[in-house]
């Protein structure tokens, strides 16, 4: 069986920490470099539910997309929820490794997995990485459908093929408009509207769209259709992709690792109450 340091070296080759944004917190959070690794659990969020799942599974390593401590801390006291996660991991000899923005821009990266989950054909990155001579790395992906479909049909595709969440799928645009060229970005994407518009796509699928950026995007001379999914749902497909990448490395080295992808929904929203009336304020009381 490989040591943790060997597995981490392989992960760093997939998602080099040097390619993470400066504000990010990626890499190994806890774990003994000399400890053996036999089981690995992939998840989006390093929350207590995932730590408990790893403990029950007998995993030696958790790999998550989101950092545990993004802005640093002065305590890991077990009375805090993040401190409790750290205590659970250390007491049970479970390491934690994070691949965040370095996985977003990788080839393949988070948005490749999102496009794959929707069966979209990728034509290139939305925001290319200038350090990649092949032009494959970068943030987001520009995709195409083999055959045009309506915005309504595309939204239904996202609702059916992405993991279900309480939020579901929100749509902005004419439901009957035809869409073929699509931009996708796993996670929060409303900082990318300028690049999306420059790409000349019909629709942008991402998460965490805020009112003002979305409204401004819709008010432009050529309105952009928007499909807004839950943050967790747009990034969970990466877990399956990343597990398959580690499986390939394990097979190549003869490590015999057992990889698992958590199906635990760690999206923070737990319920959705749809509006009783259609989305129109006509006739609404003052």
Backbone bond lengths (Angstrom), bond angles and torsions (degrees), N, CA, C in turn:
res aa  C-N    CA-C-N  psi(-1)  N-CA   C-N-CA  omega(-1)  CA-C   N-CA-C  phi
1 X - - - 1.470 - - 1.527 110.13 -
2 X 1.333 117.57 145.82 1.458 119.44 -179.10 1.525 111.79 -76.13
3 X 1.307 115.36 155.92 1.454 120.54 170.52 1.531 108.98 -81.05
4 X 1.327 115.52 158.87 1.461 120.07 179.58 1.524 110.47 -56.20
5 X 1.335 117.62 -40.92 1.463 120.38 -178.39 1.525 111.69 -60.59
6 X 1.330 117.70 -33.92 1.462 120.65 178.46 1.526 111.33 -70.47
7 X 1.332 116.25 -41.00 1.460 120.14 178.78 1.527 109.90 -66.05
8 X 1.325 116.81 -42.49 1.465 120.38 -179.81 1.524 110.52 -63.28
9 X 1.326 117.51 -38.41 1.465 120.20 177.54 1.527 110.93 -60.81
10 X 1.333 116.43 -39.30 1.463 120.70 178.21 1.525 110.72 -68.05
11 X 1.337 117.35 -39.66 1.457 120.80 178.94 1.522 111.30 -66.87
12 X 1.326 116.02 -38.16 1.462 119.69 179.12 1.531 111.47 -67.72
13 X 1.316 116.91 -24.74 1.466 119.99 175.15 1.531 110.12 -73.40
14 X 1.331 116.42 -34.91 1.465 120.26 176.96 1.525 110.95 -70.97
15 X 1.318 116.26 -45.09 1.461 123.00 -174.59 1.532 108.57 -131.09
16 X 1.329 117.93 78.90 1.464 120.23 -176.99 1.530 112.20 -56.45
17 X 1.327 117.43 128.07 1.467 119.96 179.20 1.530 112.70 -58.23
18 X 1.317 117.39 -26.97 1.464 120.82 -179.36 1.524 112.36 -65.46
19 X 1.333 117.31 -18.18 1.462 120.69 -179.93 1.521 112.57 -92.67
20 X 1.315 117.58 2.29 1.462 120.77 175.20 1.528 109.37 -76.15
21 X 1.333 116.01 153.29 1.457 120.36 175.28 1.536 109.47 -63.57
22 X 1.329 116.37 152.62 1.460 120.44 -176.30 1.517 112.46 -61.23
23 X 1.331 117.18 -31.28 1.457 120.80 -177.96 1.534 112.69 -79.91
24 X 1.318 116.66 -8.15 1.454 121.18 -170.99 1.531 111.57 -81.41
25 X 1.337 115.38 165.10 1.466 121.63 177.23 1.523 107.96 -130.60
26 X 1.331 116.10 91.28 1.455 120.97 -177.18 1.534 109.48 -114.68
27 X 1.335 114.69 169.98 1.459 119.45 178.19 1.514 111.79 106.48
28 X 1.328 115.77 -164.27 1.461 121.93 -174.73 1.515 110.65 -85.24
29 X 1.325 116.37 124.22 1.459 122.63 -178.88 1.524 110.63 -86.76
30 X 1.334 116.52 -42.77 1.458 120.85 177.31 1.525 108.69 -154.76
31 X 1.332 115.72 158.69 1.458 120.26 -179.99 1.519 111.23 138.67
32 X 1.330 115.35 147.17 1.460 122.71 178.75 1.524 108.71 -88.16
33 X 1.326 119.21 119.10 1.466 120.98 -177.47 1.522 113.91 -57.49
34 X 1.335 116.98 -26.25 1.466 120.38 -177.70 1.533 113.34 -91.99
35 X 1.317 117.41 -4.23 1.465 120.31 -179.12 1.519 110.59 -71.26
36 X 1.351 115.93 145.58 1.460 120.09 177.05 1.525 110.34 -78.01
37 X 1.333 115.29 147.96 1.465 121.72 178.46 1.518 108.55 -118.76
38 X 1.339 116.15 127.43 1.461 120.89 178.21 1.526 111.91 -120.53
39 X 1.337 116.92 -36.61 1.461 121.75 -178.64 1.526 109.93 -126.92
40 X 1.315 115.35 139.43 1.462 121.00 -178.50 1.524 108.90 -129.17
41 X 1.316 116.48 132.91 1.464 122.31 178.51 1.514 109.16 -112.29
42 X 1.331 117.31 128.30 1.455 123.56 176.94 1.528 109.25 -102.51
43 X 1.337 115.99 137.98 1.465 121.19 178.52 1.520 108.79 -155.41
44 X 1.321 115.89 165.79 1.463 120.38 178.49 1.525 110.83 -81.55
45 X 1.331 116.97 -45.41 1.464 121.49 -171.44 1.527 112.09 -116.92
46 X 1.347 117.96 134.88 1.470 120.84 176.83 1.523 111.11 -86.30
47 X 1.307 116.68 66.04 1.461 121.89 -178.48 1.525 109.54 -103.57
48 X 1.330 116.22 172.80 1.460 120.53 -174.33 1.529 112.25 -60.76
49 X 1.311 117.48 -37.79 1.468 119.67 178.71 1.530 111.53 -57.73
50 X 1.321 116.58 -37.82 1.452 120.32 -179.74 1.522 110.35 -73.79
51 X 1.328 117.83 -39.02 1.465 120.70 175.98 1.525 110.48 -61.25
52 X 1.339 117.11 -42.65 1.466 120.94 178.36 1.529 111.20 -64.99
53 X 1.341 115.89 -39.38 1.461 120.13 178.51 1.521 110.60 -63.03
54 X 1.324 116.89 -43.18 1.461 120.90 178.74 1.519 110.93 -62.80
55 X 1.322 116.42 -39.91 1.462 120.78 179.61 1.528 110.36 -62.97
56 X 1.332 118.10 -45.36 1.465 121.72 179.46 1.525 111.51 -67.04
57 X 1.311 116.21 -33.41 1.459 121.70 -178.85 1.522 112.01 -74.98
58 X 1.327 116.25 -22.54 1.458 120.31 -173.87 1.511 112.39 80.11
59 X 1.342 116.74 27.99 1.464 121.25 -179.79 1.524 110.06 -75.71
60 X 1.317 115.51 145.84 1.465 121.80 176.67 1.526 111.41 -98.35
61 X 1.330 116.22 -15.26 1.464 121.12 -174.20 1.522 109.69 -147.74
62 X 1.328 115.23 133.73 1.468 121.73 170.74 1.526 107.07 -111.10
63 X 1.313 115.99 133.52 1.463 121.38 173.51 1.518 107.15 -116.80
64 X 1.329 116.92 118.62 1.457 121.13 -179.65 1.524 110.24 -119.29
65 X 1.320 114.82 160.20 1.460 120.65 176.45 1.522 110.48 -84.25
66 X 1.298 117.37 -41.48 1.462 120.33 -177.95 1.525 111.16 -88.58
67 X 1.327 116.62 141.12 1.467 120.43 177.14 1.524 111.80 -68.30
68 X 1.331 115.21 154.61 1.459 119.81 172.87 1.526 109.34 -80.77
69 X 1.320 116.75 -49.06 1.461 122.04 179.11 1.519 108.84 -117.99
70 X 1.320 116.69 91.85 1.466 120.37 -179.01 1.520 111.17 -76.90
71 X 1.319 117.15 -35.35 1.466 120.70 -176.05 1.530 113.07 -112.51
72 X 1.303 116.64 18.39 1.462 119.48 178.01 1.522 111.63 79.07
73 X 1.321 115.29 172.95 1.458 120.33 -179.58 1.517 109.56 -157.93
74 X 1.305 116.11 163.30 1.465 120.65 175.36 1.527 111.15 -111.37
75 X 1.344 116.57 0.88 1.463 119.15 -177.89 1.520 110.97 -154.33
76 X 1.330 115.66 147.80 1.466 121.39 168.70 1.531 108.29 -120.70
77 X 1.307 116.17 29.90 1.463 122.70 178.97 1.519 109.65 -56.07
78 X 1.328 116.89 134.54 1.460 121.57 -171.48 1.520 113.45 -67.39
79 X 1.315 117.72 -12.28 1.455 119.74 176.71 1.518 113.11 -75.04
80 X 1.340 117.48 -15.86 1.462 120.92 173.92 1.523 108.02 -90.61
81 X 1.347 116.91 151.96 1.460 117.12 -173.22 1.525 111.51 -68.67
82 X 1.331 118.18 -34.26 1.462 119.28 177.43 1.524 111.15 -73.86
83 X 1.328 116.22 -36.07 1.462 119.53 174.84 1.514 111.95 -62.63
84 X 1.324 115.95 -37.28 1.464 119.47 178.08 1.522 110.66 -64.02
85 X 1.336 117.29 -38.36 1.466 120.80 176.40 1.522 109.81 -60.54
86 X 1.332 116.59 -47.37 1.467 120.79 -179.56 1.525 110.59 -59.68
87 X 1.333 117.39 -45.50 1.465 120.88 179.63 1.526 111.05 -61.64
88 X 1.329 116.96 -42.83 1.465 120.17 179.18 1.521 110.87 -60.76
89 X 1.321 116.53 -44.13 1.462 120.18 -178.18 1.520 111.85 -65.64
90 X 1.323 116.89 -47.69 1.466 119.74 -176.46 1.523 111.08 -67.34
91 X 1.343 117.41 -42.24 1.462 120.29 179.94 1.521 112.21 -61.57
92 X 1.326 116.79 -28.63 1.463 120.80 -176.80 1.527 112.82 -107.12
93 X 1.326 116.68 15.76 1.469 122.25 176.86 1.536 111.47 54.18
94 X 1.317 115.61 45.45 1.468 121.69 178.63 1.521 108.20 -111.07
95 X 1.305 116.55 123.64 1.464 121.32 177.14 1.521 109.70 -85.97
96 X 1.340 116.00 156.23 1.459 122.27 176.67 1.517 108.89 -129.56
97 X 1.332 115.40 128.19 1.464 121.47 178.21 1.521 108.67 -128.34
98 X 1.344 116.93 140.78 1.464 122.80 -175.40 1.523 110.71 -119.59
99 X 1.330 116.45 131.26 1.465 122.77 170.50 1.523 106.98 -125.70
100 X 1.319 117.35 107.06 1.459 121.74 -172.32 1.530 110.49 -112.36
101 X 1.333 118.16 -101.57 1.468 118.68 -178.09 1.527 112.28 -67.99
102 X 1.331 117.47 -21.50 1.471 119.15 174.24 1.524 111.18 -71.57
103 X 1.337 117.42 -21.73 1.471 121.00 173.22 1.520 111.29 -88.25
104 X 1.340 116.73 -26.29 1.470 120.07 177.86 1.524 110.93 -60.47
105 X 1.318 116.67 -43.60 1.468 120.73 -172.66 1.525 113.06 -96.89
106 X 1.320 117.94 3.54 1.464 121.22 -176.19 1.533 111.16 -71.29
107 X 1.324 114.54 169.29 1.471 121.51 174.38 1.532 108.31 -126.14
108 X 1.337 118.35 102.85 1.471 126.97 -2.32 1.520 111.52 -80.00
109 X 1.330 114.95 154.45 1.446 120.70 -179.28 1.512 112.31 -128.05
110 X 1.328 114.85 -165.14 1.467 120.94 -174.59 1.525 111.81 -59.85
111 X 1.321 117.49 -42.06 1.462 119.45 -177.86 1.522 112.67 -74.39
112 X 1.336 117.74 -25.25 1.470 119.75 171.81 1.526 109.91 -63.18
113 X 1.336 115.37 -43.03 1.461 119.19 179.42 1.520 111.37 -65.03
114 X 1.329 116.68 -38.97 1.463 120.71 177.49 1.522 110.68 -63.26
115 X 1.329 116.75 -46.35 1.468 120.13 178.44 1.521 110.65 -62.16
116 X 1.323 116.67 -39.38 1.460 120.27 179.05 1.514 112.27 -64.18
117 X 1.332 116.38 -38.66 1.466 120.12 179.20 1.518 111.39 -63.45
118 X 1.338 117.03 -27.62 1.459 121.99 -179.48 1.526 112.57 -97.48
119 X 1.341 116.55 3.92 1.460 122.35 179.64 1.523 111.33 58.34
120 X 1.342 115.76 47.14 1.454 121.68 179.04 1.527 109.46 -103.69
121 X 1.307 116.42 146.40 1.461 121.95 177.87 1.527 108.33 -89.70
122 X 1.330 116.17 120.30 1.464 121.97 -176.83 1.523 110.26 -83.68
123 X 1.327 116.05 132.99 1.465 120.36 177.29 1.527 112.19 -108.90
124 X 1.339 117.82 -15.43 1.454 120.04 177.66 1.511 111.43 162.11
125 X 1.349 117.02 175.55 1.467 120.40 178.49 1.521 111.68 -74.68
126 X 1.323 116.07 150.53 1.462 121.25 176.14 1.530 110.43 -73.00
127 X 1.329 115.84 -44.64 1.466 122.09 176.51 1.524 107.08 -121.97
128 X 1.322 118.57 93.37 1.461 121.00 -174.99 1.527 112.64 -61.63
129 X 1.327 115.14 145.62 1.456 122.37 173.88 1.527 107.26 -80.95
130 X 1.335 118.77 114.95 1.473 120.29 -176.77 1.519 113.95 -63.83
131 X 1.336 117.48 -15.92 1.460 120.08 -179.99 1.529 112.76 -86.47
132 X 1.342 117.18 -2.19 1.463 121.50 -179.01 1.526 109.92 -100.59
133 X 1.330 118.44 106.09 1.468 119.97 -177.51 1.528 113.35 -65.82
134 X 1.337 116.77 -21.58 1.461 120.01 -179.22 1.522 112.16 -85.85
135 X 1.335 117.11 -11.01 1.455 120.43 177.27 1.512 114.75 68.29
136 X 1.332 117.28 30.92 1.464 120.12 -178.21 1.526 112.36 -106.72
137 X 1.323 117.04 -28.92 1.460 119.94 179.53 1.523 110.08 -82.88
138 X 1.334 114.10 160.19 1.454 118.94 176.82 1.513 111.49 145.27
139 X 1.310 115.79 177.46 1.455 121.57 -176.64 1.518 110.53 -90.27
140 X 1.331 116.68 133.52 1.462 121.26 179.87 1.512 111.87 69.40
141 X 1.325 115.45 171.79 1.459 120.64 178.67 1.534 109.48 -140.76
142 X 1.330 115.27 144.93 1.460 121.84 170.98 1.522 107.18 -98.03
143 X 1.312 116.54 132.03 1.462 121.48 -172.44 1.527 110.15 -134.10
144 X 1.315 114.45 168.38 1.463 120.96 175.44 1.519 109.98 -138.93
145 X 1.305 114.89 150.15 1.457 121.92 169.57 1.519 108.24 -90.20
146 X 1.312 117.45 145.79 1.466 119.94 177.18 1.525 111.19 -65.99
147 X 1.330 115.54 -30.66 1.467 120.78 178.44 1.528 108.24 -137.33
148 X 1.323 118.18 136.42 1.468 120.15 -179.90 1.520 111.18 -59.16
149 X 1.326 115.37 149.50 1.456 120.56 171.37 1.518 107.85 -142.45
150 X 1.302 116.90 164.25 1.454 119.75 -178.94 1.525 109.70 -72.88
151 X 1.324 114.80 160.69 1.460 119.31 176.05 1.521 110.43 -58.62
152 X 1.317 116.92 -37.51 1.462 121.16 177.36 1.529 110.55 -59.33
153 X 1.324 116.16 -45.13 1.468 120.45 -179.67 1.520 111.24 -67.39
154 X 1.330 116.44 -38.43 1.459 118.93 179.55 1.524 110.99 -66.71
155 X 1.333 117.02 -40.16 1.464 120.53 177.05 1.523 110.84 -63.26
156 X 1.333 116.17 -38.05 1.460 120.21 177.50 1.529 110.44 -65.58
157 X 1.326 116.85 -36.05 1.464 121.62 176.13 1.536 109.66 -60.08
158 X 1.337 116.15 -47.25 1.460 120.38 -179.99 1.526 111.01 -63.34
159 X 1.325 116.35 -41.68 1.463 120.30 -179.51 1.522 111.71 -64.87
160 X 1.335 116.51 -34.48 1.470 120.33 -176.83 1.518 112.72 -82.23
161 X 1.326 117.82 -32.69 1.464 120.59 -169.27 1.519 114.35 -104.13
162 X 1.330 118.07 -16.70 1.460 119.62 173.35 1.526 109.08 -88.64
163 X 1.343 117.73 155.47 1.464 119.16 179.04 1.528 110.80 -58.08
164 X 1.329 117.32 138.24 1.469 119.84 -178.04 1.524 111.99 -69.66
165 X 1.325 115.48 140.50 1.459 122.37 176.10 1.518 108.89 -137.78
166 X 1.327 116.52 168.95 1.460 120.63 178.81 1.519 111.28 -62.79
167 X 1.332 117.01 -35.49 1.463 119.77 -178.75 1.512 111.63 -67.27
168 X 1.321 117.45 -40.96 1.453 120.01 -172.59 1.517 110.14 73.43
169 X 1.326 117.10 -140.96 1.459 122.88 -176.68 1.529 109.37 -123.82
170 X 1.336 116.20 129.11 1.473 120.81 174.05 1.534 108.39 -104.91
171 X 1.318 115.68 145.13 1.468 120.61 -175.25 1.519 109.97 -131.38
172 X 1.326 115.45 138.07 1.460 121.50 172.34 1.525 107.94 -124.68
173 X 1.335 116.37 121.57 1.455 120.30 -179.16 1.509 111.93 137.98
174 X 1.309 116.01 170.19 1.456 122.43 178.54 1.522 109.10 -69.39
175 X 1.336 119.59 116.71 1.460 121.06 -176.93 1.524 113.92 -57.93
176 X 1.330 117.21 -24.13 1.463 120.47 -177.03 1.530 113.53 -94.73
177 X 1.327 117.81 -0.59 1.460 119.17 -179.25 1.529 109.84 -68.67
178 X 1.328 118.15 142.18 1.454 120.60 178.75 1.528 111.06 -78.41
179 X 1.313 116.72 139.38 1.463 121.49 176.61 1.525 109.01 -128.97
180 X 1.309 114.41 140.47 1.466 120.01 175.81 1.527 111.46 -139.65
181 X 1.335 115.74 -40.37 1.461 120.96 -178.35 1.531 108.28 -99.17
182 X 1.325 116.83 127.24 1.462 121.61 -166.93 1.521 109.92 -134.34
183 X 1.321 116.36 140.80 1.465 121.78 169.11 1.520 108.27 -108.53
184 X 1.320 116.67 137.09 1.459 120.89 176.65 1.526 108.71 -128.88
185 X 1.323 115.13 147.06 1.456 120.93 173.80 1.512 108.47 -149.75
186 X 1.325 116.22 117.00 1.453 120.00 178.50 1.520 110.64 -67.19
187 X 1.340 116.66 140.13 1.452 120.59 -178.67 1.514 112.47 82.18
188 X 1.317 116.49 -163.49 1.470 122.10 -175.95 1.523 110.60 -67.55
189 X 1.350 116.80 124.25 1.454 119.12 -172.69 1.506 116.80 -126.88
190 X 1.345 119.33 7.00 1.461 117.02 -174.11 1.529 113.92 -79.47
191 X 1.336 117.72 3.42 1.462 120.50 171.28 1.526 111.05 -86.26
192 X 1.340 116.94 -2.30 1.462 121.38 -173.16 1.526 113.30 -107.12
193 X 1.329 117.91 12.17 1.461 119.54 -175.16 1.528 112.42 -60.31
194 X 1.310 117.95 -36.23 1.461 120.02 -179.75 1.527 110.42 -62.60
195 X 1.334 116.68 -45.30 1.466 120.68 179.07 1.522 111.66 -68.86
196 X 1.319 116.40 -35.79 1.464 120.28 178.57 1.521 110.50 -63.78
197 X 1.326 115.86 -44.98 1.468 118.96 -179.63 1.522 110.87 -65.85
198 X 1.337 117.10 -38.84 1.461 120.32 179.17 1.521 111.36 -64.90
199 X 1.335 117.12 -26.39 1.468 121.07 -178.99 1.524 112.26 -76.22
200 X 1.340 117.65 -13.96 1.456 120.68 177.24 1.510 114.49 68.12
201 X 1.339 116.94 34.75 1.454 119.99 -179.22 1.525 110.39 -85.92
202 X 1.326 115.33 165.87 1.467 121.14 178.44 1.523 111.77 -87.45
203 X 1.337 116.54 -32.19 1.463 120.75 -174.40 1.524 109.35 -148.73
204 X 1.315 115.53 148.77 1.462 122.96 178.45 1.509 108.43 -120.52
205 X 1.339 116.67 120.36 1.464 121.92 177.01 1.517 108.40 -107.70
206 X 1.335 115.26 123.26 1.451 121.15 179.68 1.526 108.25 -157.29
207 X 1.344 117.13 -155.19 1.468 120.81 -179.30 1.525 109.83 -139.93
208 X 1.318 115.15 165.85 1.467 123.30 172.95 1.525 113.35 60.77
209 X 1.325 118.22 35.47 1.464 119.56 -179.71 1.531 110.05 -71.19
210 X 1.338 115.19 125.99 1.464 121.60 179.22 1.533 110.72 -90.35
211 X 1.314 115.13 159.58 1.466 120.92 -173.50 1.526 112.68 -57.41
212 X 1.316 117.79 -55.37 1.465 119.99 -171.69 1.533 113.00 -66.83
213 X 1.347 120.35 -48.24 1.465 117.95 176.77 1.523 112.77 -61.05
214 X 1.329 117.29 -38.31 1.461 120.10 179.76 1.523 110.68 -67.95
215 X 1.325 116.72 -41.96 1.462 120.41 179.34 1.527 110.98 -62.53
216 X 1.317 116.80 -43.65 1.470 120.32 179.77 1.528 110.99 -64.34
217 X 1.333 116.34 -38.44 1.466 119.76 178.51 1.522 111.21 -64.76
218 X 1.319 116.74 -34.96 1.449 120.83 -178.53 1.533 112.18 -76.92
219 X 1.334 117.24 -23.05 1.462 120.60 -175.19 1.523 112.92 -89.51
220 X 1.305 118.48 -2.39 1.453 120.89 178.92 1.529 110.54 -64.98
221 X 1.348 116.32 166.93 1.468 120.30 -176.47 1.526 111.63 -62.02
222 X 1.320 117.02 -32.66 1.464 120.04 174.70 1.524 107.45 -114.87
223 X 1.344 117.01 92.94 1.467 120.17 -174.86 1.522 111.86 -55.62
224 X 1.302 114.66 138.53 1.456 122.39 178.80 1.524 108.78 -101.37
225 X 1.325 117.40 127.98 1.464 120.48 175.82 1.525 108.52 -75.30
226 X 1.320 115.65 143.43 1.460 121.79 -177.30 1.522 110.28 -125.56
227 X 1.319 115.92 138.45 1.458 122.16 172.42 1.516 106.84 -126.27
228 X 1.320 115.91 116.96 1.466 122.74 -173.33 1.525 109.44 -112.17
229 X 1.331 115.82 114.11 1.460 121.62 178.36 1.524 109.49 -107.88
230 X 1.315 117.09 172.17 1.463 120.85 177.70 1.528 109.93 -68.60
231 X 1.317 116.49 141.88 1.461 122.40 -178.94 1.531 110.45 -52.64
232 X 1.311 116.50 -50.83 1.470 121.27 -177.86 1.527 110.93 -59.26
233 X 1.326 116.97 -41.10 1.467 120.76 -176.26 1.517 112.10 -66.20
234 X 1.353 116.97 -34.09 1.461 118.91 -178.71 1.525 112.54 -76.67
235 X 1.325 117.28 -17.82 1.466 119.91 -178.08 1.531 113.36 -105.79
236 X 1.334 117.48 -16.74 1.464 119.18 -178.86 1.533 112.92 -61.40
237 X 1.346 120.94 -36.94 1.466 118.52 178.88 1.528 113.77 -56.31
238 X 1.334 117.02 -26.69 1.464 119.74 177.21 1.521 111.52 -60.48
239 X 1.313 117.30 -33.17 1.468 120.37 -179.06 1.531 110.63 -59.64
240 X 1.320 116.43 -43.30 1.471 119.68 178.26 1.522 111.09 -66.97
241 X 1.329 116.62 -41.24 1.462 120.75 178.58 1.527 110.63 -63.18
242 X 1.331 116.87 -45.29 1.461 121.33 -178.64 1.524 111.30 -65.83
243 X 1.329 116.77 -38.93 1.466 120.02 177.91 1.521 110.38 -62.79
244 X 1.331 116.94 -40.46 1.469 120.11 178.11 1.529 110.81 -64.93
245 X 1.335 117.29 -36.25 1.462 120.17 177.63 1.529 110.94 -64.81
246 X 1.336 116.46 -42.97 1.464 119.17 179.06 1.525 111.08 -69.44
247 X 1.332 117.31 -34.50 1.470 120.27 175.01 1.527 110.60 -57.92
248 X 1.324 116.76 -43.60 1.461 121.09 -179.28 1.525 110.87 -64.17
249 X 1.327 116.65 -40.61 1.469 120.54 178.21 1.515 110.45 -65.48
250 X 1.335 116.00 -43.62 1.462 120.57 179.45 1.525 111.62 -60.35
251 X 1.325 116.18 -42.97 1.463 120.17 179.68 1.531 110.84 -65.40
252 X 1.322 115.99 -39.94 1.458 120.30 -179.22 1.527 111.65 -64.16
253 X 1.338 116.15 -36.66 1.464 120.51 -178.27 1.524 113.09 -94.15
254 X 1.331 117.14 -4.90 1.458 119.65 -178.20 1.518 113.05 69.52
255 X 1.341 116.65 32.63 1.459 120.02 -176.94 1.523 113.38 -78.37
256 X 1.310 117.53 -29.92 1.466 120.16 -177.96 1.515 114.26 69.62
257 X 1.317 117.15 29.30 1.463 120.01 178.53 1.526 111.26 -66.91
258 X 1.315 115.65 149.01 1.460 121.82 172.69 1.521 107.44 -111.38
259 X 1.328 116.05 116.76 1.460 120.27 -178.85 1.526 110.08 -105.18
260 X 1.305 114.46 145.26 1.463 121.75 -179.36 1.527 108.49 -135.42
261 X 1.320 116.88 144.94 1.462 122.67 175.94 1.522 107.93 -112.58
262 X 1.320 115.93 122.13 1.459 120.07 -179.62 1.521 111.07 -66.32
263 X 1.313 115.50 132.66 1.473 121.48 173.65 1.524 110.82 -98.38
264 X 1.314 116.96 5.48 1.458 120.58 178.70 1.525 109.61 -68.68
265 X 1.315 116.86 126.48 1.466 121.42 -179.92 1.525 107.96 -82.68
266 X 1.337 115.85 110.33 1.461 120.07 179.72 1.525 112.13 -104.39
267 X 1.330 117.23 12.75 1.453 120.45 171.25 1.529 107.70 -58.13
268 X 1.345 119.70 133.57 1.462 119.81 -174.62 1.516 114.97 -70.40
269 X 1.350 117.53 -20.22 1.465 119.92 -178.13 1.525 109.49 -85.60
270 X 1.326 116.26 131.71 1.462 120.68 -172.08 1.525 114.56 -113.16
271 X 1.326 118.41 -12.84 1.463 120.10 -179.00 1.524 109.43 -154.15
272 X 1.329 114.70 158.06 1.462 120.95 179.98 1.518 108.46 -138.87
273 X 1.334 116.23 126.49 1.459 121.46 177.41 1.526 107.67 -109.23
274 X 1.334 118.86 104.74 1.464 120.25 -178.13 1.517 111.17 -67.79
275 X 1.331 114.54 152.46 1.460 119.69 177.20 1.518 109.68 -59.94
276 X 1.333 117.03 143.84 1.459 121.45 -179.08 1.518 110.39 -75.59
277 X 1.331 115.89 -36.32 1.468 120.39 -178.89 1.511 110.01 -104.34
278 X 1.338 118.02 161.46 1.473 120.91 177.32 1.525 110.88 -58.29
279 X 1.344 118.21 159.48 1.476 121.01 -177.48 1.522 112.61 -73.08
280 X 1.330 115.23 71.44 1.464 122.02 176.87 1.513 108.01 -149.69
281 X 1.319 116.55 141.27 1.477 118.93 -178.65 1.520 111.09 -93.21
282 X 1.351 118.45 1.97 1.458 119.67 -179.01 1.519 109.99 -62.36
283 X 1.275 115.65 128.65 1.467 120.70 178.73 1.502 113.28 83.39
284 X 1.355 118.04 0.91 1.450 119.44 -179.88 1.518 110.33 -73.03
285 X 1.330 117.10 147.09 1.477 118.98 179.93 1.511 111.09 -68.95
286 X 1.339 117.44 153.43 1.466 122.40 178.28 1.515 110.06 -71.28
